[in-house]
Amino acid sequence: MNEDDRRPDKPRPTMKEKARAELDARRAREAAALRANLRRRKQQVRDRTEKAPEDREG
């Protein structure tokens, strides 16, 4: 097979404006959910450390 027989690479599809906006919105929602989850987990750790000394004294 020589160079003339090779097919050129197919052009990659481009994203339409609506698709790009939907992807950006989805990524923003995911990032917000991850931040909220991290805040909840940190608060759970704080709550556990605050309750732990009380449990030991009793």
Secondary structure, 3 states (H helix, E strand, C coil): CCHHHCCCCCCCCCCCHHHHHHHHHHHHHHHHHHHHHHHHHHHHHHHHHHHHHHHHHC
